[in-house]
Amino acid sequence: MMLKLHHAIFIFCSFAFLVFADIEMSLSGTVKDSDGAAIADAFVALLSDSTINDTTNALGEFIIGNTAAKHPNGVSAGLAHNQVSIKNRQIQLTITSPVKSGSVCLFSVDGKMHEIVPHGKIESGLHMFNLGKLAAGFYIMQISLDQASVASRLINTGTEFFISNSFPQKKKGSGIWLNAAVEGEDTLIVKKEGFKVTKKRISSYRQTGISIVMEKEEKRPVYSYAATVENTCADCDVPELPEASTLTARNSKLPNPFLNIDGTEITRKSQWHCRRQQILKQAMKYIYGEKPEPPELVSGTVTNTKVTVHVEDKGKEIDFSATIKLPDKGQAPYPAIINMGSFGMTIGEKRVTDQGVAVINFDYSQIGKEQQPEGNVDRNRDFQGLFYDLYGGKHSAGLLMAWAWGVSRMTDVLQKSGKEIIDCGRLGVTGCSRMGKAAFAAGLFDERIALILSHETSVGAVPAYRVADAKCPENTDNNFRGQLWLSNNFTPFVKNTSLLPIDAHSLIATIAPRGIYMMENQAQAQMCAQGGNMAALAGAEVYKALGCPQNISYNSNTPGGTNHCTYAENFTDLLIKNITKFLKHEPAETGEFVAGPGTLNRNDWIDWTAPTLENDTDIYETD
């Protein structure tokens, strides 16, 4: 833009003159707010030359101007003894010594280049350049001769051209007046923290009593919680991961999430982008199984009551659906929460719809079927369900990954629907127990999910695997034998979690900067709230390092105890705040940690300190 252009010209050209050095100028006035109160310390400058400026005093007054001498006869000096003038729509350049490279460029006030006359080597003497068709107004003319450059104003009245202040006293029909004329249009730019940037057009360079009114600026969150693609880190190259059977390094504590696979520590926020992809690849390799690449074709429909999904990939096709409950308040497109399961929403459907948020009930069992009876499943049998109809019963994906894949394909359809009913940029996911594990996995592996509301997930989602094996009734052994939630790839780590290069806290960290609210139940020992609390604390260290600690919330305080998957009323405050912020995009104070009794000693599980990351990106600063 213009200001940047001027800056670039003057910093590399020690003998270039200021554009306004030849114009007598005096501009004065006041700056006030919309209530009429004076605004002190407001910065007032010309759009075309920010070096001409003033700062308002306590009364909101400013005076800007100069009284520099004019250049006579439309001649601008500035390139040693060379001269430039204009006559009969021609730029006339007089060169006293040969130059190896010369050019003439014209820019409009917004910095757009309108014309360039490269001329290569120029011999000494008079050289003329024809001007093309230009609209009336003023332009910046930059002339470069070898390493020297100078800028001046070129004014087009519509019938004649002038350089800088080579104006007649009064030329009939030209619209230009002596000294006080504004060549084309110029503008005062006014800036003050807490107020919107204000522009005021001026009709003369000699003007008093200019009144400028500034509007206060409301600080609104940026809200960039959800991505528009499934995985923004897919562009990162991750080294081939070793087979689980070859891993030998043991760590009984939660691994440092800031260490790359090669052992180096990330030092900049931008490096988390590819560190995240490393963790996701490890999660697929060792815990959940592979998530297939997006299918060849996904289509479907979205109505007020239903989402239908059709998928074609590798010569096969499947169909599934989910039901929609629209709220009685608000208007389309609605934010929505995907509820994993078809037999109730533990956080309360009415509690959600009362916020103007739709509920999508998704029967995950159609995508991947759990084996019966539970407790000692046969992992040698083919996995069953629509996902495995498409990719084979021996696919490495456990049920949690298959269910997460189903959510992603439904999100594809919502995304393609054009936001007529559901706003796919404001999606949340929730569930309790095994459905909570599914909700966690769905949000973990799809960045289009803005908010994860996990409820009593136990092992396989929020609780740290290492803590579960050491402290909790539901450890990795009975979890792995009990159902097909995790991939068969996890086999080497059952009751052997010190070999895992990552843990649940690493997975929680990859959700940043999106929202997550973890609701746990300290009264139900088998749900391993101790492990969940430790993983949440460790994962929060990454949120803090990235600059978004307010986007992770946790509550395991259930006074008096509750049954498994029974909603505790003290979850409500943070629940509503998270829905308000991440799905309704309204300001709300999230980021609170409320732990119930029986928490573990942090130092027993976390032996690393989060580094202070160089702030070289703002993608994690969501509000």
Backbone hydrogen bonds, N-H to C=O, Kabsch-Sander energy under -0.5 kcal/mol:
donor,donor_aa,acceptor,acceptor_aa,energy
2,M,109,V,-0.5
5,L,1,M,-2.4
6,H,2,M,-2.5
7,H,3,L,-2.1
8,A,4,K,-2.6
9,I,5,L,-2.1
10,F,6,H,-2.5
11,I,7,H,-2.0
12,F,8,A,-0.9
13,C,9,I,-0.7
14,S,12,F,-0.6
16,A,13,C,-1.4
21,A,18,L,-1.6
23,I,20,F,-1.8
24,E,22,D,-0.5
25,M,66,N,-2.4
26,S,205,Y,-3.0
27,L,64,I,-3.3
28,S,207,Q,-1.9
29,G,62,F,-1.8
30,T,210,I,-2.4
31,V,60,G,-2.3
32,K,212,I,-2.6
33,D,37,A,-2.5
34,S,214,M,-0.8
36,G,33,D,-2.1
39,I,31,V,-2.4
40,A,38,A,-0.6
41,D,56,T,-2.1
42,A,39,I,-0.5
43,F,191,K,-2.9
44,V,42,A,-0.6
44,V,54,D,-3.0
45,A,189,I,-2.2
46,L,49,D,-0.8
46,L,52,I,-1.6
47,L,187,T,-3.1
52,I,49,D,-1.8
53,N,51,T,-0.9
54,D,44,V,-2.2
56,T,42,A,-2.3
57,N,61,E,-1.7
60,G,57,N,-2.2
62,F,29,G,-2.2
64,I,27,L,-3.1
66,N,25,M,-1.2
74,G,71,H,-0.7
75,V,72,P,-1.8
76,S,84,V,-1.7
77,A,75,V,-0.6
78,G,82,N,-0.6
79,L,82,N,-0.5
80,A,78,G,-0.8
82,N,79,L,-2.6
83,Q,94,T,-1.7
84,V,76,S,-0.8
85,S,92,Q,-2.4
87,K,90,Q,-2.4
90,Q,87,K,-0.9
91,I,129,F,-2.9
92,Q,85,S,-3.1
92,Q,90,Q,-0.5
93,L,91,I,-0.6
93,L,127,H,-3.4
94,T,83,Q,-2.9
94,T,92,Q,-0.5
95,I,93,L,-0.6
95,I,125,G,-3.0
99,V,122,I,-2.7
102,G,120,G,-1.3
103,S,144,S,-2.0
104,V,117,V,-0.9
105,C,142,Q,-2.9
106,L,115,E,-2.7
107,F,140,I,-2.6
108,S,112,K,-2.4
111,G,108,S,-2.1
114,H,106,L,-2.8
115,E,106,L,-1.2
117,V,104,V,-2.9
119,H,102,G,-2.4
120,G,102,G,-0.7
122,I,99,V,-2.3
125,G,95,I,-3.2
127,H,93,L,-2.7
129,F,91,I,-2.4
131,L,89,R,-2.2
134,L,132,G,-0.6
137,G,156,N,-2.4
139,Y,154,L,-2.4
140,I,107,F,-3.0
141,M,139,Y,-0.5
141,M,152,S,-3.3
142,Q,105,C,-2.9
142,Q,140,I,-0.6
143,I,141,M,-0.5
143,I,150,V,-2.6
144,S,103,S,-2.3
144,S,142,Q,-0.5
145,L,148,A,-2.5
146,D,101,S,-3.6
148,A,145,L,-2.4
150,V,143,I,-2.0
152,S,141,M,-2.0
154,L,139,Y,-2.6
155,I,162,F,-3.1
156,N,137,G,-3.2
157,T,155,I,-0.6
157,T,160,E,-2.7
158,G,160,E,-0.6
162,F,155,I,-2.1
164,S,153,R,-2.8
166,S,163,I,-1.2
167,F,165,N,-1.8
171,K,176,I,-0.7
172,K,170,K,-0.6
174,S,171,K,-2.2
175,G,171,K,-0.6
178,L,169,Q,-0.9
180,A,178,L,-4.9
181,A,177,W,-1.0
182,V,203,S,-0.6
183,E,181,A,-0.6
184,G,182,V,-1.1
185,E,183,E,-0.7
186,D,202,I,-0.7
188,L,200,K,-3.2
189,I,45,A,-3.5
190,V,198,T,-2.9
191,K,43,F,-2.4
195,F,192,K,-2.1
196,K,215,E,-2.9
198,T,190,V,-2.4
200,K,188,L,-2.4
202,I,186,D,-1.9
205,Y,180,A,-1.4
206,R,180,A,-0.5
207,Q,26,S,-2.4
207,Q,205,Y,-0.5
210,I,28,S,-2.3
212,I,30,T,-2.3
212,I,210,I,-0.6
214,M,32,K,-2.7
217,E,194,G,-2.6
218,E,216,K,-0.6
220,R,218,E,-0.9
223,Y,622,T,-2.3
227,A,447,E,-2.7
234,A,231,N,-1.1
236,C,233,C,-2.2
238,V,236,C,-0.6
246,T,243,E,-1.9
247,L,244,A,-1.3
251,N,498,S,-2.1
254,L,605,W,-2.4
259,L,256,N,-1.4
260,N,258,F,-0.5
260,N,264,T,-3.6
263,G,260,N,-2.0
266,I,258,F,-2.5
269,K,614,E,-2.5
271,Q,268,R,-1.2
272,W,269,K,-1.6
273,H,270,S,-0.9
275,R,271,Q,-1.7
276,R,272,W,-3.0
277,Q,273,H,-1.0
278,Q,274,C,-1.8
279,I,275,R,-2.0
280,L,276,R,-2.4
281,K,277,Q,-2.3
282,Q,278,Q,-2.2
283,A,279,I,-2.6
284,M,280,L,-2.0
285,K,281,K,-2.4
286,Y,282,Q,-2.6
287,I,283,A,-1.8
288,Y,283,A,-2.7
289,G,283,A,-0.6
289,G,284,M,-1.1
296,E,312,E,-0.5
297,L,312,E,-1.9
299,S,310,H,-2.6
301,T,308,T,-1.1
303,T,306,K,-2.8
307,V,322,A,-2.9
308,T,301,T,-2.3
309,V,320,F,-3.0
310,H,299,S,-3.2
311,V,318,I,-2.4
312,E,297,L,-2.6
313,D,316,K,-2.5
316,K,313,D,-1.9
318,I,311,V,-2.2
320,F,309,V,-2.1
322,A,307,V,-2.1
323,T,361,N,-1.9
324,I,305,T,-2.5
325,K,359,V,-2.9
326,L,324,I,-0.5
334,Y,421,I,-3.0
336,A,426,R,-1.9
337,I,358,A,-2.3
338,I,428,G,-3.1
339,N,337,I,-0.6
339,N,360,I,-3.1
340,M,338,I,-0.7
340,M,430,T,-2.6
341,G,339,N,-0.6
341,G,362,F,-3.1
346,T,344,G,-0.6
348,G,345,M,-2.1
352,V,348,G,-1.5
353,T,349,E,-2.9
354,D,350,K,-2.4
355,Q,352,V,-1.6
356,G,353,T,-2.1
357,V,352,V,-1.2
358,A,335,P,-2.9
359,V,325,K,-2.4
360,I,337,I,-2.6
361,N,323,T,-2.0
361,N,359,V,-0.6
362,F,339,N,-2.7
362,F,360,I,-0.7
363,D,361,N,-0.6
364,Y,362,F,-1.4
366,Q,363,D,-1.3
367,I,364,Y,-1.7
368,G,364,Y,-1.5
369,K,384,Q,-2.8
375,G,482,G,-1.7
376,N,373,P,-0.5
377,V,481,R,-2.7
379,R,377,V,-0.9
381,R,378,D,-0.9
383,F,393,G,-2.4
384,Q,369,K,-0.5
386,L,366,Q,-2.1
387,F,367,I,-2.2
388,Y,367,I,-0.6
389,D,385,G,-1.8
390,L,386,L,-1.5
391,Y,387,F,-2.2
392,G,388,Y,-2.1
395,H,392,G,-1.6
398,G,288,Y,-2.6
399,L,484,L,-2.6
400,L,485,W,-1.9
402,A,398,G,-2.2
403,W,399,L,-2.9
404,A,400,L,-2.2
405,W,401,M,-2.5
406,G,402,A,-1.8
407,V,403,W,-1.8
408,S,404,A,-2.0
409,R,405,W,-2.1
410,M,406,G,-2.0
411,T,407,V,-2.4
412,D,408,S,-1.9
413,V,409,R,-1.5
414,L,410,M,-2.3
415,Q,411,T,-2.7
416,K,412,D,-2.1
417,S,413,V,-0.9
417,S,414,L,-0.5
418,G,415,Q,-0.9
419,K,414,L,-0.7
420,E,417,S,-0.5
423,D,334,Y,-3.0
424,C,422,I,-1.0
426,R,423,D,-2.1
427,L,448,R,-0.5
428,G,336,A,-2.4
429,V,451,L,-1.9
430,T,338,I,-2.7
431,G,453,L,-1.0
433,S,455,H,-1.8
433,S,456,E,-0.9
435,M,432,C,-1.8
437,K,433,S,-2.2
438,A,434,R,-2.1
439,A,435,M,-2.3
440,F,436,G,-2.4
441,A,437,K,-2.5
442,A,438,A,-2.5
443,G,439,A,-2.2
444,L,440,F,-2.4
445,F,441,A,-2.0
446,D,443,G,-0.8
447,E,230,E,-2.6
449,I,446,D,-1.6
450,A,427,L,-2.1
450,A,448,R,-0.7
451,L,427,L,-1.3
452,I,515,G,-2.0
453,L,429,V,-2.9
453,L,451,L,-0.5
454,S,452,I,-0.6
454,S,517,Y,-1.1
455,H,431,G,-1.7
456,E,519,M,-3.2
458,S,527,M,-0.5
461,A,458,S,-0.9
464,A,531,G,-1.3
468,A,464,A,-2.4
469,D,465,Y,-2.1
470,A,466,R,-1.4
471,K,467,V,-2.9
472,C,467,V,-0.5
472,C,468,A,-1.7
475,N,473,P,-1.4
479,N,475,N,-1.8
480,F,476,T,-2.0
481,R,477,D,-2.5
482,G,478,N,-1.5
483,Q,479,N,-1.2
487,S,287,I,-2.3
490,F,487,S,-1.9
491,T,488,N,-1.9
493,F,490,F,-2.3
494,V,490,F,-0.5
494,V,491,T,-1.4
496,N,493,F,-2.3
499,L,496,N,-1.7
500,L,497,T,-1.5
506,S,503,D,-1.1
507,L,503,D,-1.3
508,I,504,A,-2.5
509,A,505,H,-2.1
510,T,506,S,-1.3
511,I,507,L,-0.6
511,I,508,I,-1.3
512,A,509,A,-1.3
514,R,511,I,-2.1
515,G,450,A,-2.4
516,I,551,N,-1.7
517,Y,452,I,-2.8
518,M,553,S,-2.2
519,M,454,S,-3.0
519,M,517,Y,-0.6
520,E,518,M,-0.6
520,E,555,N,-2.9
522,Q,520,E,-0.5
522,Q,556,S,-1.2
524,Q,521,N,-1.4
525,A,523,A,-0.7
527,M,524,Q,-2.0
528,C,525,A,-1.8
532,G,528,C,-1.9
533,N,529,A,-2.9
534,M,530,Q,-1.8
535,A,531,G,-2.2
536,A,532,G,-2.5
537,L,533,N,-2.3
538,A,534,M,-2.2
539,G,535,A,-2.7
540,A,536,A,-2.1
541,E,537,L,-0.7
541,E,538,A,-0.7
542,V,538,A,-0.6
542,V,539,G,-1.0
543,Y,539,G,-1.4
544,K,540,A,-2.6
545,A,541,E,-2.1
546,L,542,V,-2.1
547,G,543,Y,-0.7
547,G,544,K,-1.0
548,C,543,Y,-2.8
551,N,548,C,-1.8
552,I,549,P,-1.2
553,S,516,I,-2.7
554,Y,592,E,-2.5
555,N,518,M,-2.5
556,S,594,V,-2.6
557,N,594,V,-0.5
558,T,556,S,-0.9
561,G,558,T,-2.4
566,T,563,N,-2.1
567,Y,565,C,-0.6
571,F,568,A,-2.4
572,T,569,E,-1.8
575,L,571,F,-2.0
576,I,572,T,-3.0
577,K,573,D,-1.9
578,N,574,L,-2.4
579,I,575,L,-2.4
580,T,576,I,-2.8
581,K,577,K,-2.3
582,F,578,N,-2.6
583,L,578,N,-0.5
583,L,579,I,-1.7
584,K,579,I,-1.9
586,E,580,T,-2.2
590,T,588,A,-1.0
594,V,554,Y,-2.6
595,A,593,F,-0.5
602,R,600,L,-0.6
604,D,601,N,-1.5
605,W,602,R,-1.8
606,I,602,R,-2.2
607,D,605,W,-0.5
613,L,611,P,-0.9
614,E,267,T,-3.1
616,D,614,E,-1.9
621,E,618,D,-1.3
622,T,620,Y,-1.3
